């Protein structure tokens, strides 16, 4: 062989080998950051599955410092925002990703899921269909679309989408579960609105250190005519006495209706009657507007007329109160904030205002079976007159209590919550704050259609009776039909 030809071929072979080695090295270097990103995302998701949102967020933020423009890290950040109920932040982040890269499948899938949770099925369905048009084998998109269509009541469309997906994924357990669900009941039955009716009986005993005693008994039945319309009939007997006296009973009853206008608004109204111990009667009534700005936030406000009878001594005055009331309940994940405000004019000429607020933060473990909590509670009461008519009517009263609690969930049949409060209270005519506290035991049991609540409360703070200490025990039995 000609030496020049041999050298030329040898040089070409060496260059080819060097080029291939360089390509392999560059690919290896390029893969290392991607593998590290995937590891960060996996660790963050594992923390999120364990309800450790702080750790999940810290991992992603640290990763974004090193890889600020990585889309996988930003999508995981959106998942964390969604888990924290910060849907707007999650949607904004995902939209920014899709604006830069419209073909990002994971961002589009995550955005479709968030819209589905918010019941914005129009946008959610559109995104799922775009994913299926881009890739008919996208099982996650098919599952999301079938789920949405079922919630929208579009059974035929859900069945059609499901069968098309089963052709491509015949062994998918999730798709087969949807198929079993659709086959479980005929279409005519599935189209009927789901209704729940409930009968309930409550018995409660109260005793305080001033000798006040009472047994409260209530029976009620709720009947759901449609998904949006519920009626309720309620009868109450409140038997009161003091040590060494006979028992007197206050009897009342009311009928209530509640109509859900849409997913944001509901109205509630009631009418009833109360019979006093001299067998005279007075009309009771109430009306309330309920607002649901988001899934974890509830607001209400209304006007009502109701009887006042906390003690045996209050019964002869045949007391009624009427006025405005409002309430707030905000329950993001593992956190609760509740507050109420009311102002009422009493039939004896008095006027009372009440404010109450409480915030609790829960720290769960073992997949939410157990949780420890802590927080703060505040109460304020103010009356214009102290008429000594058998109810606690201070010129000014405040309490500030720290809270600690424990929750547990044992299988499907038991829920327990134990709360302790400790702090101080102050009354207008007293010098400075005095120690105050409260202890609550809540136990809920479930057996099929039956449920039982057994609660106990110990109070070391001023009650509506005016006593400084009290005990209460309540049992409620319910049945769904």
C-alpha positions as CSV (number, residue, x, y, z in Angstrom):
1,X,0.0,0.0,0.0
2,X,1.1,3.5,-0.8
3,X,2.5,5.0,2.5
4,X,0.8,8.3,1.8
5,X,-2.5,6.6,1.4
6,X,-1.9,4.6,4.6
7,X,-1.0,7.7,6.6
8,X,-4.0,9.6,5.2
9,X,-6.4,6.8,6.2
10,X,-4.8,6.5,9.6
11,X,-5.1,10.2,10.3
12,X,-8.7,10.2,9.2
13,X,-9.4,7.2,11.5
14,X,-7.8,9.0,14.5
15,X,-9.7,12.2,13.8
16,X,-13.0,10.2,13.6
17,X,-12.2,8.5,16.9
18,X,-11.4,11.8,18.5
19,X,-14.6,13.4,17.3
20,X,-16.6,10.5,18.6
21,X,-14.9,10.7,22.0
22,X,-15.5,14.5,22.1
23,X,-19.2,13.9,21.4
24,X,-19.5,11.3,24.1
25,X,-17.8,13.6,26.6
26,X,-20.1,16.5,25.7
27,X,-23.2,14.3,26.0
28,X,-22.0,13.0,29.3
29,X,-21.4,16.6,30.6
30,X,-24.8,17.7,29.3
31,X,-26.5,14.7,31.0
32,X,-25.0,15.4,34.4
33,X,-27.0,18.6,35.1
34,X,-30.2,17.0,33.8
35,X,-29.8,14.0,36.0
36,X,-29.2,16.3,39.0
37,X,-32.3,18.3,38.2
38,X,-34.4,15.1,38.0
39,X,-33.0,14.0,41.3
40,X,-34.0,17.3,42.9
41,X,-37.5,17.1,41.5
42,X,-37.9,13.5,42.7
43,X,-36.7,14.4,46.2
44,X,-39.1,17.4,46.3
45,X,-42.0,15.3,45.2
46,X,-41.2,12.7,47.8
47,X,-41.3,15.5,50.5
48,X,-44.5,16.8,49.1
49,X,-46.1,13.3,49.2
50,X,-45.1,13.2,52.9
51,X,-46.9,16.6,53.4
52,X,-43.5,18.3,54.1
53,X,-44.2,21.4,52.0
54,X,-41.4,23.4,53.5
55,X,-38.7,20.8,52.6
56,X,-40.2,20.4,49.1
57,X,-40.1,24.1,48.5
58,X,-36.5,24.5,49.9
59,X,-35.2,21.8,47.6
60,X,-36.7,23.5,44.5
61,X,-35.6,27.0,45.4
62,X,-32.0,25.8,46.0
63,X,-32.2,24.0,42.7
64,X,-33.4,27.1,40.9
65,X,-30.4,29.1,42.3
66,X,-28.2,26.7,40.3
67,X,-30.4,26.1,37.3
68,X,-32.6,29.3,37.2
69,X,-34.2,28.6,33.8
70,X,-34.9,24.8,34.2
71,X,-38.5,24.1,33.2
72,X,-38.7,20.9,35.2
73,X,-37.8,22.7,38.4
74,X,-40.3,25.5,37.7
75,X,-43.1,23.0,37.0
76,X,-42.3,21.3,40.3
77,X,-42.5,24.7,42.0
78,X,-46.0,25.1,40.4
79,X,-47.0,21.7,41.9
80,X,-46.0,23.0,45.3
81,X,-47.9,26.2,44.9
82,X,-51.0,24.2,43.9
83,X,-50.6,21.9,47.0
84,X,-50.4,25.0,49.2
85,X,-53.7,26.3,47.6
86,X,-51.8,29.1,45.9
87,X,-53.5,28.4,42.6
88,X,-53.0,31.8,41.0
89,X,-49.2,31.7,41.5
90,X,-49.1,28.1,40.1
91,X,-51.2,29.1,37.0
92,X,-49.1,32.2,36.4
93,X,-45.8,30.2,36.6
94,X,-47.1,27.5,34.2
95,X,-48.4,30.1,31.7
96,X,-45.0,31.7,31.6
97,X,-43.4,28.4,30.9
98,X,-45.9,27.7,28.1
99,X,-45.4,31.2,26.7
100,X,-41.7,30.4,26.2
101,X,-42.2,26.8,25.2
102,X,-45.8,26.0,24.0
103,X,-44.9,22.3,23.4
104,X,-44.0,21.6,27.1
105,X,-46.2,18.6,27.8
106,X,-45.7,18.5,31.6
107,X,-46.6,22.2,32.1
108,X,-49.7,21.8,30.0
109,X,-50.8,18.7,31.9
110,X,-50.2,20.3,35.3
111,X,-52.2,23.4,34.2
112,X,-55.1,21.2,33.1
113,X,-55.2,19.5,36.4
114,X,-55.2,22.8,38.4
115,X,-58.1,24.1,36.2
116,X,-59.9,20.9,36.9
117,X,-59.5,21.3,40.6
118,X,-60.9,24.8,40.3
119,X,-63.9,23.4,38.3
120,X,-62.9,25.5,35.3
121,X,-63.6,22.5,33.1
122,X,-63.7,24.5,29.8
123,X,-60.0,25.4,30.0
124,X,-59.1,22.0,31.6
125,X,-60.8,20.0,28.8
126,X,-59.2,22.2,26.1
127,X,-55.7,21.5,27.4
128,X,-56.3,17.8,27.8
129,X,-57.6,17.6,24.2
130,X,-54.6,19.6,22.9
131,X,-52.4,17.0,24.6
132,X,-54.3,14.1,23.0
133,X,-54.2,15.8,19.6
134,X,-50.4,16.1,19.9
135,X,-50.1,12.5,21.2
136,X,-53.0,10.1,21.1
137,X,-51.1,7.7,23.4
138,X,-51.0,10.3,26.3
139,X,-52.6,8.2,29.0
140,X,-52.5,10.9,31.7
141,X,-54.3,13.3,29.4
142,X,-57.0,10.7,28.6
143,X,-57.5,10.0,32.3
144,X,-57.8,13.7,33.1
145,X,-60.3,14.3,30.3
146,X,-62.5,11.2,31.3
147,X,-62.5,12.4,34.9
148,X,-63.6,15.9,34.0
149,X,-66.3,14.7,31.7
150,X,-67.8,12.5,34.4
151,X,-67.8,15.4,36.8
152,X,-69.5,17.6,34.2
153,X,-72.2,14.9,33.8
154,X,-71.2,14.2,30.1
155,X,-71.4,10.4,30.4
156,X,-71.6,9.6,26.7
157,X,-68.5,11.8,25.9
158,X,-66.6,10.2,28.8
159,X,-67.5,6.7,27.6
160,X,-66.3,7.6,24.1
161,X,-63.0,9.0,25.3
162,X,-62.5,6.1,27.6
163,X,-63.0,3.4,24.9
164,X,-60.6,5.2,22.6
165,X,-58.0,5.3,25.4
166,X,-58.5,1.6,26.3
167,X,-57.7,0.6,22.7
168,X,-54.2,2.1,23.2
169,X,-53.8,1.2,26.8
170,X,-55.8,-2.0,27.4
171,X,-54.0,-2.9,30.7
172,X,-54.2,0.5,32.3
173,X,-55.6,0.0,35.8
174,X,-56.9,3.6,36.1
175,X,-58.8,3.4,32.8
176,X,-60.2,0.0,33.7
177,X,-61.4,1.4,37.0
178,X,-63.3,4.2,35.1
179,X,-64.7,1.5,32.9
180,X,-66.0,-0.4,35.9
181,X,-67.5,2.8,37.4
182,X,-69.4,3.5,34.2
183,X,-70.7,0.0,33.9
184,X,-71.7,-0.2,37.6
185,X,-75.0,1.7,37.2
186,X,-77.2,2.5,34.2
187,X,-76.9,5.9,32.6
188,X,-80.4,6.9,33.7
189,X,-79.4,6.3,37.3
190,X,-76.0,8.0,37.0
191,X,-77.7,11.2,35.7
192,X,-79.8,11.5,38.8
193,X,-78.4,14.1,41.3
194,X,-76.8,12.5,44.4
195,X,-78.9,13.3,47.4
196,X,-78.3,12.7,51.1
197,X,-80.9,12.8,53.9
198,X,-80.0,12.7,57.5
199,X,-81.7,12.3,60.9
200,X,-80.0,13.4,64.0
201,X,-80.5,13.3,67.8
202,X,-78.4,15.4,70.3
203,X,-78.3,15.2,74.1
204,X,-76.1,17.5,76.1
205,X,-75.6,18.1,79.9
206,X,-74.1,21.3,81.3
207,X,-73.2,22.1,84.9
208,X,-71.3,25.0,86.4
209,X,-70.0,26.0,89.8
210,X,-72.8,28.5,90.4
211,X,-75.3,25.6,90.6
212,X,-76.8,26.0,87.1
213,X,-77.7,22.8,85.4
214,X,-79.3,22.1,82.0
215,X,-80.1,19.2,79.7
216,X,-80.4,20.1,76.1
217,X,-82.2,17.7,73.7
218,X,-82.6,18.3,70.0
219,X,-84.0,16.2,67.1
220,X,-83.7,17.2,63.5
221,X,-84.0,15.8,60.0
222,X,-82.4,17.2,56.8
223,X,-83.9,16.3,53.5
224,X,-82.0,17.1,50.2
225,X,-84.5,17.6,47.4
226,X,-81.8,18.3,44.8
227,X,-78.1,18.9,44.7
228,X,-78.8,22.6,45.4
229,X,-81.9,22.5,47.7
230,X,-81.9,21.2,51.2
231,X,-84.6,21.5,53.9
232,X,-84.3,21.0,57.6
233,X,-86.7,20.6,60.5
234,X,-85.4,21.0,64.1
235,X,-87.0,20.7,67.5
236,X,-85.2,21.7,70.8
237,X,-86.0,21.2,74.4
238,X,-83.9,23.0,77.0
239,X,-84.5,21.9,80.6
240,X,-82.9,24.1,83.2
241,X,-82.7,24.1,87.0
242,X,-80.6,25.3,89.9
243,X,-79.6,23.2,92.8
244,X,-82.6,22.9,95.1
245,X,-85.2,24.0,92.5
246,X,-87.6,22.3,90.1
247,X,-87.0,21.9,86.4
248,X,-88.4,24.3,83.7
249,X,-88.4,23.6,80.0
250,X,-88.0,25.9,77.1
251,X,-89.4,24.4,73.8
252,X,-88.6,25.7,70.3
253,X,-88.7,24.4,66.8
254,X,-88.0,25.7,63.3
255,X,-88.0,24.8,59.6
256,X,-85.1,25.9,57.4
257,X,-84.4,25.9,53.7
258,X,-81.0,26.3,51.9
259,X,-80.6,26.9,48.2
260,X,-77.2,26.9,46.4
261,X,-77.4,29.5,43.7
262,X,-74.1,28.6,42.1
263,X,-70.7,27.5,43.3
264,X,-70.0,30.8,44.9
265,X,-73.4,31.7,46.6
266,X,-76.1,30.1,48.7
267,X,-79.0,31.5,50.7
268,X,-80.5,30.2,53.9
269,X,-83.8,31.1,55.6
270,X,-85.7,29.8,58.6
271,X,-88.9,30.3,60.5
272,X,-89.9,28.9,63.8
273,X,-91.6,29.4,67.2
274,X,-90.5,29.3,70.9
275,X,-92.8,28.4,73.8
276,X,-91.9,30.0,77.1
277,X,-92.6,28.5,80.6
278,X,-95.9,30.4,80.9
279,X,-97.0,28.8,77.6
280,X,-96.9,32.0,75.6
281,X,-95.2,31.8,72.2
282,X,-93.1,34.1,70.0
283,X,-92.0,33.8,66.4
284,X,-88.4,33.1,65.4
285,X,-86.9,33.8,62.0
286,X,-83.6,34.1,60.2
287,X,-81.9,34.7,56.9
288,X,-78.3,34.3,55.8
289,X,-76.1,34.7,52.7
290,X,-73.3,32.2,52.2
291,X,-70.3,33.0,50.0
292,X,-67.6,30.6,48.8
293,X,-64.9,32.7,47.1
294,X,-62.7,29.6,46.8
295,X,-62.7,26.0,47.9
296,X,-61.1,26.6,51.3
297,X,-62.8,29.9,52.2
298,X,-66.4,30.3,53.6
299,X,-68.1,33.6,54.5
300,X,-71.6,34.2,55.8
301,X,-73.7,37.0,57.1
302,X,-77.3,37.4,58.1
303,X,-80.0,38.6,60.4
304,X,-81.9,36.4,62.9
305,X,-84.2,36.3,66.0
306,X,-83.6,33.7,68.6
307,X,-84.3,32.9,72.3
308,X,-81.9,33.6,75.2
309,X,-82.1,31.1,78.1
310,X,-78.7,30.2,79.5
311,X,-79.9,29.8,83.1
312,X,-82.9,28.9,85.2
313,X,-83.1,32.5,86.4
314,X,-83.4,33.9,82.8
315,X,-86.6,31.9,82.0
316,X,-89.2,34.2,83.6
317,X,-88.0,37.2,81.5
318,X,-88.9,35.4,78.2
319,X,-85.9,36.8,76.5
320,X,-85.4,37.2,72.8
321,X,-82.5,38.7,70.8
322,X,-82.4,39.8,67.2
323,X,-79.5,41.2,65.2
324,X,-76.8,40.7,62.7
325,X,-74.2,38.0,62.6
326,X,-71.2,37.0,60.4
327,X,-68.7,34.2,60.2
328,X,-65.4,33.4,58.4
329,X,-63.8,30.0,58.0
330,X,-60.6,29.6,56.1
331,X,-59.1,26.2,55.9
332,X,-56.0,25.8,53.6
333,X,-54.0,22.6,54.0
334,X,-53.2,21.9,57.7
335,X,-54.3,25.3,58.8
336,X,-57.6,26.7,60.1
337,X,-58.8,30.3,60.8
338,X,-62.3,30.9,62.1
339,X,-63.9,34.1,63.3
340,X,-67.4,35.4,64.1
341,X,-69.0,38.7,64.9
342,X,-72.5,39.5,66.1
343,X,-74.5,42.4,67.4
344,X,-77.9,41.8,69.0
345,X,-80.7,43.8,70.6
346,X,-82.4,42.0,73.5
347,X,-86.1,42.2,74.4
348,X,-85.2,43.6,77.8
349,X,-83.6,46.7,76.2
350,X,-80.0,45.4,76.4
351,X,-77.6,45.4,73.5
352,X,-74.7,43.0,73.1
353,X,-71.7,42.6,70.9
354,X,-69.5,39.4,70.5
355,X,-66.3,38.8,68.6
356,X,-64.4,35.5,68.5
357,X,-61.4,34.4,66.5
358,X,-59.2,31.3,66.4
359,X,-56.2,30.2,64.4
360,X,-54.7,26.7,64.4
361,X,-51.7,25.2,62.5
362,X,-51.5,21.4,62.3
363,X,-48.3,19.3,61.7
364,X,-49.3,15.8,60.4
365,X,-47.3,12.7,60.1
366,X,-47.8,9.0,59.1
367,X,-49.8,10.0,56.0
368,X,-52.0,12.3,58.0
369,X,-53.1,9.7,60.6
370,X,-51.7,11.8,63.4
371,X,-51.2,15.5,63.8
372,X,-50.0,18.0,66.4
373,X,-51.3,21.6,66.4
374,X,-50.9,24.9,68.0
375,X,-52.5,28.3,67.8
376,X,-54.3,31.2,69.5
377,X,-57.9,32.1,70.4
378,X,-59.5,35.4,71.3
379,X,-62.9,36.3,72.7
380,X,-64.5,39.7,73.4
381,X,-68.0,40.4,74.8
382,X,-69.6,43.8,75.5
383,X,-73.0,44.8,76.7
384,X,-74.6,48.2,77.3
385,X,-76.4,47.2,80.5
386,X,-76.0,44.7,83.3
387,X,-79.6,43.9,84.1
388,X,-79.1,40.8,86.2
389,X,-81.6,38.9,84.1
390,X,-79.9,35.6,84.3
391,X,-77.4,35.9,81.5
392,X,-73.8,37.0,81.5
393,X,-73.8,40.7,80.4
394,X,-70.4,42.3,81.2
395,X,-69.6,45.9,80.3
396,X,-66.4,44.5,78.8
397,X,-64.8,41.0,78.8
398,X,-61.7,39.7,76.9
399,X,-59.8,36.4,76.9
400,X,-56.5,35.5,75.2
401,X,-55.7,31.8,75.0
402,X,-52.9,29.8,73.5
403,X,-53.9,26.5,72.0
404,X,-52.3,23.1,71.6
405,X,-53.9,20.0,70.2
406,X,-53.6,16.4,69.0
407,X,-55.5,14.7,66.2
408,X,-55.7,11.1,65.2
409,X,-57.4,9.0,62.5
410,X,-57.7,5.2,63.1
411,X,-59.0,3.5,59.9
412,X,-62.4,4.5,58.6
413,X,-64.2,4.3,61.9
414,X,-62.7,6.8,64.3
415,X,-61.5,10.4,64.4
416,X,-60.3,12.0,67.6
417,X,-59.3,15.6,68.4
418,X,-58.0,16.8,71.8
419,X,-57.5,20.5,72.4
420,X,-56.2,22.4,75.3
421,X,-56.3,26.2,75.8
422,X,-54.5,28.2,78.4
423,X,-54.1,32.0,79.0
424,X,-55.8,34.8,80.7
425,X,-59.1,36.6,80.8
426,X,-60.1,40.0,82.1
427,X,-63.4,41.5,83.3
428,X,-64.1,45.2,83.4
429,X,-64.6,45.4,87.2
430,X,-61.7,43.1,88.0
431,X,-58.1,44.3,88.6
432,X,-55.9,42.8,85.9
433,X,-56.0,39.5,84.1
434,X,-56.7,36.2,85.8
435,X,-55.7,32.6,84.6
436,X,-58.1,30.9,82.2
437,X,-58.3,27.7,80.3
438,X,-60.3,25.1,78.5
439,X,-60.0,21.4,77.6
440,X,-62.0,19.7,74.8
441,X,-62.3,16.1,73.9
442,X,-63.9,15.3,70.6
443,X,-64.6,11.7,69.4
444,X,-66.3,10.8,66.2
445,X,-67.2,7.2,65.2
446,X,-68.5,6.0,61.8
447,X,-70.3,2.7,60.9
448,X,-71.7,2.7,57.5
449,X,-74.7,5.1,57.5
450,X,-74.4,5.7,61.2
451,X,-72.2,8.3,62.9
452,X,-71.7,9.1,66.6
453,X,-70.0,12.1,68.2
454,X,-69.1,12.0,71.9
455,X,-67.6,15.2,73.3
456,X,-66.5,16.5,76.7
457,X,-65.5,20.0,77.7
458,X,-64.0,21.5,80.8
459,X,-64.0,25.3,81.2
460,X,-61.9,27.3,83.6
461,X,-63.2,30.6,82.2
462,X,-66.3,32.7,82.5
463,X,-69.4,31.2,80.8
464,X,-72.6,32.7,79.5
465,X,-74.1,31.8,82.9
466,X,-71.6,34.0,84.6
467,X,-69.9,31.1,86.4
468,X,-66.1,30.8,86.4
469,X,-66.0,27.0,85.9
470,X,-68.2,24.5,84.1
471,X,-68.4,21.0,82.6
472,X,-70.3,19.9,79.5
473,X,-70.9,16.5,77.8
474,X,-72.6,16.1,74.4
475,X,-73.6,13.0,72.5
476,X,-74.9,13.2,68.9
477,X,-76.2,10.2,66.9
478,X,-76.9,10.6,63.2
479,X,-78.2,8.3,60.4
480,X,-78.0,9.0,56.6
481,X,-80.7,7.6,54.4
